[in-house]
Amino acid sequence: MPADDPALNAPAASDVLLGLRAGLPVALGYLPVAFAFGASASALSITAVEATGISVLMYSGANQAFLLSAIATGMPVALVVLLGAAASLRHLLYGLVLRRRIGSRGPAHLLFGYGLTDEVFASALNATSAGLRPSGPWLVGLALAAWGSWVLGTTFGAVAGDLLRAADAGLAEALEFALPALFLGLVWASASWAMLWPMALAGGLSGGLILAGLPELAIPAGALAAFAARRRA
């Protein structure tokens, strides 16, 4: 039988608060990335309300950055959905790993599943490393801290971008750095030596297609090339 821990099996209200506290490091890390997404969306004339709605409903840093690039290059919607779904398949594995490590299942776990990201998964897995079983409310608090930070950061970034565009078009052009910065931040967070060759292949192929005047093919071709290279590694 797994050990019980008062901090992870407390009454629901206090358990949510404990989960929120456990999610604070993730929340702080999300703020600058979400701000960059909001600023990038503003540079594409996406309103603050629309950008916030994307973060509320989509809630995926990599897929949201991909979405902005797809919008900018005019990628077909069906291809955007297909690649986004493929990139999100890992969350099914996260759920399978945590399934037997967490407490009793119920509505709270459905909410946690919606807020399950790479960093939230790592935090929840770390909590179970000593054989503990986090309760549903604790998991909801953990996910809520990360989700709230992502949404808040997006709103701040989009509003800042809108204000800059309204004040001075020249200043607004400075926001063009935001989307590349967002991509670099996401890549840096997941980079490893094993990914060096797939990343170089994807970057070279995408860059070549852009130089050839085919930007709409750059992202899907780069993604497929990287995927194929990873499969062979």
MARKETOR-970608 format. One line per 4 residues: number of its first residue (from 0); their letters; for each residue x, y, z of N, C-alpha, C, CB. Coordinates in steps of 0.02 Angstrom, whole numbers, plus 50000, padded with zeros to 5 digits. Glycine has a CB too. Layout:
REM MARKETOR-970608
NUM> A> X,Y,Z,X,Y,Z,X,Y,Z,X,Y,Z | ... .
This chain:
REM MARKETOR-970608
0> MPAD> 50042,49940,50000,50000,50000,50000,50044,50062,50000,49952,50001,50062 | 50029,50111,49956,50068,50173,49957,50059,50211,50021,50049,50217,49897 | 50109,50246,50041,50105,50285,50103,50059,50344,50094,50174,50309,50125 | 50025,50363,50148,49983,50422,50147,50022,50480,50176,49917,50411,50186 .
4> DPAL> 50012,50539,50149,50047,50598,50173,49995,50652,50187,50099,50624,50121 | 49994,50681,50247,49944,50731,50263,49944,50789,50214,49956,50758,50333 | 50002,50807,50188,50005,50864,50142,49971,50850,50076,50077,50884,50130 | 49964,50784,50058,49934,50767,49995,49865,50735,50003,49979,50720,49956 .
8> NAPA> 49842,50726,50064,49777,50696,50077,49738,50736,50129,49785,50624,50100 | 49748,50801,50130,49714,50845,50176,49643,50858,50151,49753,50912,50185 | 49600,50892,50192,49533,50911,50168,49539,50950,50104,49497,50952,50221 | 49485,50946,50063,49488,50971,49994,49512,51043,49988,49420,50965,49963 .
12> ASDV> 49484,51088,50028,49501,51159,50021,49576,51172,50033,49460,51202,50069 | 49601,51145,50088,49672,51155,50103,49716,51117,50054,49688,51133,50175 | 49691,51062,50028,49728,51023,49979,49737,51061,49914,49694,50956,49965 | 49685,51097,49893,49691,51139,49833,49744,51192,49843,49623,51173,49817 .
16> LLGL> 49745,51222,49902,49796,51273,49917,49866,51244,49915,49782,51305,49985 | 49873,51184,49942,49938,51151,49940,49960,51137,49868,49937,51086,49980 | 49911,51118,49826,49926,51107,49756,49946,51171,49721,49867,51076,49721 | 49912,51226,49736,49929,51290,49708,50001,51310,49727,49880,51344,49732 .
20> RAGL> 50019,51297,49789,50086,51313,49812,50138,51270,49776,50093,51304,49887 | 50122,51206,49766,50168,51161,49731,50177,51183,49658,50143,51089,49734 | 50125,51214,49630,50129,51235,49560,50160,51303,49550,50061,51235,49531 | 50180,51337,49604,50207,51404,49597,50270,51407,49553,50223,51432,49666 .
24> PVAL> 50318,51362,49561,50377,51365,49517,50359,51359,49443,50426,51310,49535 | 50311,51315,49427,50289,51309,49358,50256,51373,49334,50241,51249,49350 | 50214,51401,49377,50179,51463,49359,50227,51520,49345,50131,51483,49415 | 50279,51527,49385,50328,51580,49374,50366,51569,49308,50378,51583,49433 .
28> GYLP> 50379,51507,49292,50414,51492,49229,50370,51505,49168,50438,51422,49229 | 50305,51497,49176,50259,51506,49120,50248,51580,49101,50192,51474,49136 | 50253,51624,49150,50235,51694,49138,50272,51725,49079,50249,51734,49200 | 50339,51723,49076,50373,51756,49020,50358,51723,48952,50447,51755,49032 .
32> VAFA> 50349,51657,48952,50334,51623,48889,50264,51642,48865,50339,51546,48897 | 50216,51644,48911,50148,51664,48894,50145,51737,48872,50101,51653,48953 | 50186,51779,48904,50189,51850,48883,50214,51855,48811,50236,51890,48931 | 50264,51815,48794,50290,51815,48726,50237,51792,48676,50352,51770,48721 .
36> FGAS> 50197,51743,48696,50143,51721,48652,50093,51777,48641,50108,51658,48680 | 50073,51810,48695,50025,51864,48688,50051,51921,48645,50007,51891,48756 | 50115,51939,48654,50145,51991,48613,50149,51970,48540,50215,52009,48640 | 50166,51906,48528,50169,51881,48460,50100,51882,48426,50197,51809,48459 .
40> ASAL> 50049,51864,48464,49981,51866,48437,49961,51937,48420,49931,51836,48488 | 49979,51984,48462,49963,52054,48448,49997,52078,48384,49985,52098,48507 | 50059,52055,48373,50094,52075,48312,50060,52049,48249,50166,52049,48314 | 50019,51996,48256,49981,51969,48200,49910,51997,48198,49980,51893,48203 .
44> SITA> 49898,52051,48236,49833,52084,48240,49779,52040,48271,49811,52104,48170 | 49799,51992,48312,49752,51954,48353,49738,51994,48416,49780,51882,48370 | 49676,52006,48432,49659,52048,48489,49677,52014,48555,49585,52066,48488 | 49679,52054,48608,49695,52026,48674,49642,51975,48696,49700,52083,48726 .
48> VEAT> 49579,51989,48680,49525,51942,48698,49535,51876,48660,49456,51972,48683 | 49551,51880,48596,49561,51820,48556,49621,51780,48580,49568,51839,48482 | 49676,51816,48594,49737,51782,48617,49724,51747,48684,49795,51832,48624 | 49689,51782,48729,49673,51752,48794,49629,51691,48785,49639,51803,48840 .
52> GISV> 49580,51696,48740,49536,51639,48726,49574,51579,48701,49483,51658,48676 | 49625,51591,48658,49666,51536,48633,49701,51501,48691,49717,51562,48581 | 49729,51541,48737,49765,51512,48794,49718,51476,48841,49803,51565,48831 | 49657,51503,48850,49609,51470,48894,49589,51402,48867,49546,51514,48902 .
56> LMYS> 49575,51399,48802,49548,51338,48772,49602,51290,48746,49503,51356,48715 | 49654,51317,48716,49705,51274,48685,49758,51253,48736,49739,51310,48626 | 49783,51301,48773,49830,51289,48829,49886,51241,48811,49792,51263,48889 | 49926,51261,48762,49983,51220,48741,50035,51266,48711,49961,51164,48691 .
60> GANQ> 50090,51276,48746,50140,51324,48723,50165,51308,48653,50197,51326,48770 | 50185,51245,48642,50212,51226,48577,50160,51233,48522,50239,51155,48579 | 50099,51209,48535,50046,51212,48484,50023,51284,48472,49987,51169,48505 | 50024,51325,48523,50004,51395,48513,50056,51433,48472,49993,51429,48580 .
64> AFLL> 50120,51419,48485,50172,51450,48445,50167,51426,48373,50242,51435,48474 | 50154,51361,48365,50144,51333,48298,50085,51365,48263,50135,51257,48303 | 50031,51376,48301,49971,51406,48272,49986,51476,48244,49916,51411,48326 | 50024,51516,48281,50040,51583,48256,50081,51579,48192,50079,51622,48310 .
68> SAIA> 50129,51534,48190,50168,51526,48129,50125,51502,48071,50226,51477,48141 | 50078,51458,48086,50033,51433,48034,49989,51489,48007,49990,51376,48060 | 49966,51532,48051,49925,51589,48030,49966,51635,47986,49898,51628,48091 | 50028,51648,48007,50071,51694,47970,50088,51668,47900,50135,51706,48009 .
72> TGMP> 50093,51602,47892,50112,51573,47828,50053,51548,47787,50160,51516,47839 | 49992,51552,47816,49933,51531,47779,49927,51455,47772,49933,51562,47712 | 49950,51418,47821,49946,51345,47817,49873,51322,47819,49986,51314,47875 | 49855,51270,47781,49787,51243,47782,49766,51222,47853,49780,51185,47734 .
76> VALV> 49703,51234,47870,49678,51220,47937,49683,51145,47953,49605,51242,47943 | 49667,51102,47904,49669,51030,47917,49739,51007,47936,49645,50992,47855 | 49789,51036,47904,49858,51017,47920,49879,51043,47989,49906,51045,47866 | 49855,51102,48007,49868,51130,48074,49840,51083,48127,49838,51201,48082 .
80> VLLG> 49778,51061,48118,49746,51017,48166,49783,50950,48170,49672,51005,48147 | 49802,50922,48113,49836,50857,48112,49903,50860,48148,49847,50835,48039 | 49944,50911,48133,50009,50916,48165,50003,50932,48239,50052,50969,48130 | 49955,50974,48256,49944,50990,48327,49923,50929,48367,49891,51044,48333 .
84> AAAS> 49878,50888,48338,49856,50827,48372,49914,50778,48380,49799,50793,48333 | 49956,50772,48329,50013,50726,48333,50062,50748,48387,50049,50723,48265 | 50072,50814,48393,50118,50840,48443,50092,50830,48514,50132,50913,48431 | 50026,50820,48521,49996,50815,48587,49985,50743,48610,49929,50851,48587 .
88> LRHL> 50003,50695,48569,49991,50625,48586,50028,50604,48650,50012,50580,48529 | 50083,50637,48665,50121,50619,48725,50081,50626,48789,50184,50661,48729 | 50029,50669,48787,49989,50678,48848,49950,50615,48866,49941,50736,48839 | 49935,50573,48816,49903,50509,48830,49950,50466,48872,49883,50473,48765 .
92> LYGL> 50014,50468,48855,50063,50429,48894,50069,50457,48965,50131,50430,48859 | 50067,50523,48971,50070,50553,49038,50013,50526,49081,50066,50630,49034 | 49953,50524,49052,49895,50500,49089,49903,50428,49110,49833,50508,49049 | 49930,50386,49066,49940,50316,49082,49990,50307,49138,49962,50278,49020 .
96> VLRR> 50043,50348,49137,50094,50343,49189,50065,50363,49257,50154,50388,49173 | 50024,50415,49259,49998,50440,49323,49937,50402,49347,49981,50514,49316 | 49906,50364,49303,49842,50333,49319,49843,50292,49384,49821,50288,49262 | 49895,50254,49394,49898,50211,49453,49935,50243,49511,49931,50146,49435 .
100> RIGS> 49957,50305,49501,49997,50337,49553,49958,50389,49593,50058,50369,49523 | 49898,50407,49568,49860,50460,49601,49801,50430,49639,49835,50512,49549 | 49768,50472,49679,49713,50449,49721,49651,50432,49682,49698,50502,49772 | 49595,50425,49718,49532,50403,49688,49512,50449,49631,49476,50401,49741 .
104> RGPA> 49481,50421,49579,49464,50458,49520,49395,50490,49526,49468,50414,49458 | 49384,50544,49489,49321,50580,49491,49325,50643,49450,49301,50596,49562 | 49277,50689,49459,49277,50751,49420,49342,50791,49427,49219,50794,49442 | 49373,50789,49485,49434,50828,49495,49489,50804,49448,49458,50821,49568 .
108> HLLF> 49490,50740,49433,49542,50715,49389,49529,50733,49316,49547,50640,49396 | 49466,50743,49298,49451,50768,49231,49478,50839,49223,49375,50766,49218 | 49469,50880,49275,49497,50948,49273,49573,50946,49270,49473,50988,49335 | 49602,50902,49308,49675,50895,49307,49699,50874,49238,49698,50844,49360 .
112> GYGL> 49663,50829,49206,49682,50807,49139,49683,50864,49089,49634,50753,49116 | 49636,50910,49096,49635,50969,49052,49697,51012,49062,49571,51011,49063 | 49721,51015,49123,49778,51057,49139,49845,51021,49139,49769,51089,49205 | 49846,50960,49112,49907,50919,49113,49955,50942,49058,49890,50845,49104 .
116> TDEV> 50011,50971,49078,50064,50992,49032,50128,50954,49051,50075,51069,49034 | 50181,50965,49013,50244,50931,49028,50267,50946,49099,50298,50952,48977 | 50265,51011,49117,50291,51031,49182,50245,51010,49239,50301,51107,49184 | 50179,51012,49227,50131,50989,49277,50139,50913,49288,50059,51006,49256 .
120> FASA> 50149,50877,49233,50160,50805,49238,50223,50791,49281,50169,50774,49168 | 50277,50827,49267,50339,50816,49305,50328,50831,49379,50395,50861,49277 | 50291,50884,49394,50278,50901,49465,50236,50848,49499,50243,50969,49470 | 50184,50823,49464,50142,50771,49493,50180,50706,49502,50080,50760,49449 .
124> LNAT> 50222,50690,49452,50261,50628,49457,50311,50632,49514,50298,50615,49391 | 50340,50691,49524,50387,50701,49578,50353,50691,49646,50418,50771,49575 | 50289,50712,49650,50252,50704,49713,50238,50631,49729,50187,50742,49710 | 50238,50589,49678,50225,50518,49689,50289,50477,49696,50183,50490,49632 .
128> SAGL> 50346,50510,49691,50409,50473,49690,50423,50435,49754,50466,50521,49677 | 50393,50456,49810,50403,50422,49873,50345,50374,49889,50411,50472,49930 | 50304,50359,49838,50248,50314,49848,50186,50350,49872,50266,50261,49896 | 50185,50417,49871,50127,50455,49892,50074,50455,49837,50147,50527,49911 .
132> RPSG> 50011,50468,49857,49956,50470,49809,49922,50537,49814,49906,50412,49821 | 49939,50586,49771,49907,50652,49773,49832,50646,49762,49938,50698,49720 | 49795,50683,49800,49722,50682,49794,49700,50724,49735,49688,50708,49859 | 49637,50717,49716,49609,50756,49661,49614,50830,49671,49537,50737,49650 .
136> PWLV> 49593,50857,49729,49598,50929,49740,49670,50955,49737,49569,50946,49808 | 49718,50916,49762,49788,50938,49758,49810,50943,49685,49834,50889,49796 | 49791,50894,49645,49809,50895,49574,49775,50954,49538,49789,50829,49541 | 49713,50969,49556,49678,51026,49526,49714,51091,49544,49605,51028,49549 .
140> GLAL> 49735,51098,49606,49771,51157,49626,49836,51165,49588,49785,51156,49700 | 49872,51110,49580,49934,51110,49542,49923,51133,49471,49966,51041,49543 | 49873,51104,49437,49859,51122,49368,49832,51193,49362,49809,51073,49338 | 49791,51214,49411,49762,51280,49409,49815,51335,49414,49711,51288,49465 .
144> AAWG> 49866,51324,49454,49920,51373,49461,49954,51384,49394,49971,51351,49514 | 49969,51329,49358,50003,51334,49294,49957,51365,49241,50026,51266,49270 | 49895,51343,49238,49847,51368,49188,49833,51442,49198,49782,51328,49192 | 49822,51461,49261,49807,51532,49276,49865,51577,49257,49791,51541,49349 .
148> SWVL> 49926,51554,49270,49985,51593,49252,49990,51600,49176,50048,51560,49280 | 49977,51547,49140,49981,51548,49067,49930,51597,49038,49969,51478,49038 | 49869,51595,49063,49817,51639,49038,49833,51712,49055,49748,51619,49066 | 49854,51723,49117,49870,51791,49139,49928,51820,49099,49887,51792,49214 .
152> GTTF> 49981,51781,49090,50038,51804,49051,50019,51821,48980,50093,51753,49052 | 49976,51780,48950,49952,51793,48882,49916,51859,48878,49907,51736,48858 | 49872,51871,48925,49833,51933,48926,49879,51994,48932,49782,51933,48983 | 49927,51991,48978,49974,52046,48987,50013,52059,48923,50021,52032,49045 .
156> GAVA> 50038,52006,48891,50077,52014,48831,50036,52043,48774,50105,51948,48810 | 49974,52019,48766,49932,52044,48712,49912,52117,48724,49869,52001,48705 | 49896,52134,48785,49877,52204,48801,49937,52250,48791,49851,52210,48874 | 49996,52228,48812,50056,52268,48802,50069,52279,48728,50117,52234,48834 .
160> GDLL> 50059,52227,48688,50067,52234,48616,50017,52281,48585,50062,52166,48583 | 49954,52277,48607,49903,52322,48581,49917,52394,48599,49834,52302,48608 | 49941,52405,48660,49956,52473,48682,50014,52502,48641,49973,52475,48757 | 50065,52462,48628,50122,52484,48588,50100,52501,48517,50176,52431,48588 .
164> RAAD> 50058,52459,48489,50035,52472,48420,49993,52535,48416,49995,52413,48394 | 49954,52547,48469,49913,52608,48469,49955,52670,48481,49859,52602,48523 | 50009,52664,48519,50050,52723,48536,50098,52741,48480,50089,52710,48600 | 50129,52691,48450,50181,52705,48400,50192,52642,48358,50248,52728,48434 .
168> AGLA> 50180,52648,48294,50189,52590,48249,50261,52566,48249,50167,52608,48177 | 50308,52613,48257,50379,52595,48258,50395,52553,48318,50422,52657,48257 | 50367,52571,48376,50378,52531,48436,50348,52462,48429,50349,52567,48498 | 50290,52459,48396,50256,52394,48388,50298,52346,48347,50188,52404,48355 .
172> EALE> 50339,52373,48302,50382,52330,48261,50432,52292,48304,50418,52370,48208 | 50447,52319,48363,50493,52285,48408,50465,52218,48431,50509,52329,48469 | 50398,52209,48427,50368,52147,48448,50381,52089,48400,50293,52157,48456 | 50411,52105,48343,50426,52052,48295,50475,52001,48325,50454,52082,48231 .
176> FALP> 50511,52021,48377,50557,51975,48410,50520,51922,48449,50606,52012,48455 | 50457,51934,48467,50423,51893,48516,50412,51822,48493,50356,51924,48534 | 50391,51812,48430,50378,51745,48406,50443,51704,48401,50344,51746,48338 | 50497,51731,48372,50560,51693,48374,50584,51678,48445,50615,51730,48337 .
180> ALFL> 50574,51727,48490,50594,51716,48560,50553,51661,48592,50587,51781,48600 | 50489,51659,48575,50445,51606,48601,50469,51538,48577,50372,51618,48580 | 50484,51532,48514,50508,51469,48487,50574,51449,48519,50516,51473,48411 | 50620,51496,48524,50685,51481,48554,50678,51458,48626,50731,51542,48550 .
184> GLVW> 50634,51491,48663,50623,51471,48732,50596,51400,48738,50575,51519,48766 | 50548,51383,48695,50520,51316,48696,50571,51263,48675,50458,51312,48651 | 50611,51280,48625,50663,51233,48602,50716,51223,48655,50695,51258,48537 | 50737,51278,48686,50789,51274,48737,50767,51230,48795,50807,51344,48762 .
188> ASAS> 50703,51235,48813,50678,51197,48870,50679,51122,48857,50607,51219,48887 | 50675,51101,48794,50672,51030,48779,50733,51004,48740,50610,51015,48740 | 50783,51047,48730,50840,51028,48688,50883,50976,48724,50882,51089,48670 | 50913,50932,48684,50960,50882,48709,51004,50862,48651,50923,50820,48740 .
192> WAML> 51059,50828,48667,51104,50805,48614,51069,50758,48565,51166,50771,48643 | 51022,50718,48591,50987,50671,48548,50943,50706,48497,50944,50624,48591 | 50923,50769,48513,50879,50806,48468,50918,50852,48420,50831,50847,48508 | 50984,50854,48427,51023,50901,48387,51016,50887,48312,51097,50896,48407 .
196> WPMA> 51023,50824,48291,51018,50808,48220,50947,50821,48193,51038,50736,48208 | 50894,50797,48225,50826,50814,48200,50813,50889,48197,50774,50781,48245 | 50837,50927,48247,50826,50999,48246,50864,51032,48188,50849,51031,48313 | 50926,51010,48177,50965,51039,48122,50934,51022,48055,51038,51013,48125 .
200> LAGG> 50910,50961,48047,50878,50940,47985,50814,50981,47972,50862,50866,47987 | 50773,50987,48024,50711,51025,48017,50725,51098,48001,50668,51020,48080 | 50773,51128,48037,50790,51198,48025,50817,51210,47955,50840,51221,48076 | 50861,51165,47932,50890,51173,47866,50838,51166,47811,50945,51123,47855 .
204> LSGG> 50795,51116,47817,50743,51105,47767,50693,51163,47766,50707,51039,47780 | 50672,51184,47825,50624,51240,47829,50654,51304,47800,50602,51252,47901 | 50718,51318,47818,50751,51377,47792,50757,51375,47717,50819,51384,47824 | 50773,51316,47690,50779,51310,47617,50713,51323,47582,50804,51241,47599 .
208> LILA> 50658,51298,47610,50592,51309,47579,50572,51383,47583,50540,51266,47614 | 50590,51416,47637,50574,51488,47643,50613,51527,47590,50590,51514,47713 | 50678,51511,47582,50719,51545,47532,50694,51530,47461,50792,51524,47539 | 50663,51471,47453,50637,51453,47387,50568,51483,47373,50633,51378,47381 .
212> GLPE> 50544,51523,47421,50478,51555,47411,50419,51510,47426,50473,51579,47342 | 50430,51459,47469,50376,51413,47488,50367,51411,47564,50391,51343,47461 | 50354,51468,47596,50349,51469,47669,50292,51427,47696,50340,51539,47693 | 50239,51416,47657,50182,51377,47681,50200,51304,47690,50124,51384,47634 .
216> LAIP> 50255,51282,47658,50277,51212,47665,50332,51204,47718,50302,51186,47598 | 50359,51259,47741,50418,51256,47785,50403,51219,47850,50442,51325,47800 | 50348,51237,47884,50334,51207,47949,50316,51133,47944,50276,51245,47983 | 50267,51114,47900,50251,51042,47897,50310,51000,47873,50193,51031,47851 .
220> AGAL> 50349,51024,47825,50406,50985,47801,50458,50978,47855,50437,51019,47739 | 50472,51032,47891,50520,51028,47946,50497,50982,48001,50533,51097,47974 | 50433,50985,48018,50406,50942,48071,50410,50869,48051,50333,50962,48086 | 50391,50853,47990,50393,50784,47967,50464,50757,47963,50359,50777,47899 .
224> AAFA> 50510,50800,47941,50581,50779,47936,50609,50765,48006,50623,50834,47902 | 50594,50808,48054,50617,50798,48123,50588,50734,48152,50600,50858,48166 | 50523,50724,48139,50490,50664,48165,50522,50601,48137,50415,50665,48148 | 50536,50601,48071,50566,50542,48039,50637,50530,48066,50569,50551,47963 .
228> ARRR> 50675,50584,48078,50742,50577,48104,50742,50550,48175,50779,50645,48102 | 50694,50572,48215,50688,50547,48284,50669,50473,48285,50636,50587,48324 | 50628,50452,48238,50607,50382,48235,50666,50336,48219,50551,50373,48182 | 50713,50363,48180,50771,50322,48160,50826,50322,48213,50798,50346,48093 .
232> A> 50824,50374,48256,50878,50382,48306,50875,50326,48358,50874,50451,48341 .
